[in-house]
Amino acid sequence: MQWRSVKEARCSVARALSVVGERWTMLILREAFLGHRRFDEFQAATGIARNILSTRLQALVAKGIFERNDDGPERHVEYRLTEKGLDLYPVLISLMRWGDTWMAGEEGPPLTLVHRECGHSTKPALTCSHCHGAIEVRAMQAIVAPHSAPAKRHHRERANQRRSS
């Protein structure tokens, strides 16, 4: 699969990466979840070049992740997360949790998350929406949707081609 065609793929992961897979995007989102809204705040917190930040913010607005509030002069423009953007919070937190576990080093994680409702520090975990059991790879089974059956057949055919080569 060519990277430029990934957004048309029959794979939700590939489609999501077509929106948030660029390396600066998650850092911009991190800053938005930390409360930053203005261009200069994003730039100062990430160190991203201004032209790249401008391009990324435009793309995130175009994809419906941010909405741009244009009231007042340019320096007062705010980028606010949309509902679609807010839904990326669990993705960012999962990435942060992985980084805290495997990349933090001896000094430990740089942030602690505190659940406002109960006031305790927490390590968010994925749970089943039905039974609330932990979602772990060995406890899950992926079932191909009926409308995706051709994609499954395609993957099986490619695997068979690789084995016969």
C-alpha positions in Angstrom: 0.0 0.0 0.0 1.3 3.4 -0.9 1.4 5.9 2.0 -0.5 8.5 0.0 -3.5 6.1 -0.4 -3.6 5.1 3.3 -6.7 7.3 3.9 -8.7 5.1 1.5 -7.6 1.8 3.1 -10.1 -0.6 4.5 -8.4 -0.3 7.9 -9.4 2.1 10.6 -5.9 2.3 11.9 -4.5 3.3 8.5 -7.3 5.9 8.1 -6.7 7.4 11.5 -3.0 7.6 10.8 -3.8 9.6 7.7 -5.1 12.3 10.0 -2.8 12.0 13.1 0.1 10.0 11.9 2.4 12.9 11.2 5.0 13.2 14.0 4.2 16.7 15.2 0.4 16.2 15.3 0.3 14.3 18.6 2.5 16.9 20.2 0.1 19.6 19.0 -2.8 17.6 20.4 -0.9 17.1 23.7 -0.6 20.9 24.1 -4.3 21.4 23.3 -5.2 18.8 26.0 -3.0 20.7 28.4 -5.0 23.9 27.7 -3.0 25.7 25.0 -5.1 27.3 22.3 -3.0 29.9 20.5 -0.4 29.4 17.8 2.4 30.9 19.8 1.7 28.6 22.8 1.8 25.6 20.5 5.1 26.8 19.0 6.8 27.6 22.3 5.8 24.3 23.9 6.7 22.1 21.0 9.6 23.9 19.4 8.1 23.2 16.0 9.0 25.5 13.1 6.3 28.1 12.5 5.7 27.1 8.9 5.3 23.5 9.8 3.0 24.3 12.7 0.9 26.5 10.5 0.5 23.7 8.0 -0.4 21.2 10.7 -2.9 23.4 12.3 -4.5 24.1 8.9 -4.7 20.4 8.2 -6.2 19.7 11.6 -8.8 22.4 11.1 -9.6 20.9 7.6 -10.0 17.4 9.1 -12.3 18.7 11.8 -10.0 18.1 14.7 -9.8 21.8 15.6 -12.0 24.7 15.0 -10.4 28.1 14.5 -11.9 31.0 16.4 -11.1 34.1 14.3 -12.4 36.8 16.6 -10.0 39.7 16.8 -6.5 40.2 15.5 -4.4 37.2 14.3 -2.4 36.9 17.5 -5.7 36.2 19.3 -6.8 33.4 17.0 -7.6 30.3 19.1 -7.7 26.7 18.0 -10.2 24.7 20.0 -10.7 20.9 19.9 -13.9 19.8 18.4 -15.8 16.7 19.6 -13.8 14.7 17.0 -10.6 16.1 18.4 -11.6 15.5 22.0 -12.2 11.8 21.1 -8.4 11.6 20.5 -7.7 12.0 24.3 -7.7 8.2 25.0 -5.3 7.7 22.1 -2.9 10.3 23.5 -3.3 8.9 27.0 -2.6 5.4 25.8 0.5 6.6 24.1 1.6 8.5 27.2 1.0 5.4 29.4 3.2 3.3 27.0 5.9 6.0 27.1 5.7 6.2 30.9 6.2 2.4 31.1 8.9 1.9 28.5 10.6 5.3 27.9 10.5 7.3 31.1 13.9 6.4 32.5 15.0 6.2 36.1 13.5 9.5 37.1 10.0 8.3 36.2 7.1 9.8 34.2 7.1 13.6 33.7 3.4 13.9 34.4 0.9 12.4 36.8 -2.8 12.3 35.8 -5.3 13.1 38.6 -8.9 12.1 38.2 -10.8 15.2 39.1 -13.9 13.3 40.1 -12.2 11.4 42.9 -9.0 13.4 43.4 -6.6 10.4 43.0 -3.7 9.9 40.7 -4.4 7.3 38.1 -3.0 5.2 35.3 -5.9 5.1 32.8 -6.7 1.6 31.5 -8.9 0.4 28.6 -11.9 -1.6 29.8 -14.7 -3.4 28.0 -17.8 -1.3 27.6 -20.0 -4.3 28.5 -18.3 -6.0 31.5 -15.6 -3.5 32.4 -12.9 -6.2 32.2 -9.4 -5.1 31.1 -8.8 -4.9 27.4 -5.6 -6.8 26.7 -4.4 -8.3 23.5 -4.9 -11.9 24.6 -8.4 -11.2 25.8 -9.6 -9.8 22.5 -10.7 -11.2 19.2 -11.0 -9.1 16.0 -13.8 -10.1 13.7 -13.9 -8.8 10.2 -17.1 -6.9 9.4 -19.2 -8.4 6.5 -18.6 -5.2 4.4 -14.8 -5.7 4.8 -14.7 -9.3 3.6 -13.0 -8.4 0.4 -10.2 -6.8 2.4 -9.8 -10.0 4.4 -9.7 -12.1 1.2 -7.0 -9.7 -0.1 -4.9 -10.1 3.0 -5.2 -13.9 2.8 -4.3 -13.9 -0.9 -1.2 -11.7 -0.2 -0.1 -14.0 2.7 -0.5 -17.1 0.4 1.5 -15.3 -2.3 4.3 -14.6 0.2 4.4 -18.3 1.4 4.6 -19.6 -2.2 7.4 -17.2 -3.1 
